[in-house]
Amino acid sequence: MVTPAEQIEQSYDLAMMALADYLTREQDAETTIDRLLRILDRDSLRDAITEVLVDARVHPRPKSDVPEQS
């Protein structure tokens, strides 16, 4: 079974591949947008994002693990 973080990472990778195909002219803009929308419109992706956000709020990282903001 894929963890929520892995689901998000896989979706990101699929989106980057869709953009790469567009940039290398293997597909047109309309096809690229359709592909991106199909990736982003998955219930499993929304569920994974929600789970990660809720988990981060319920179990925040220790201050030492949080990168400093510039």
Secondary structure, 3 states (H helix, E strand, C coil): CCCHHHHHHHHHHHHHHHHHHHHCCCCCHHHHHHHHHHHHCCHHHHHHHHHHHHHHHHCCCCHHHCCCCC
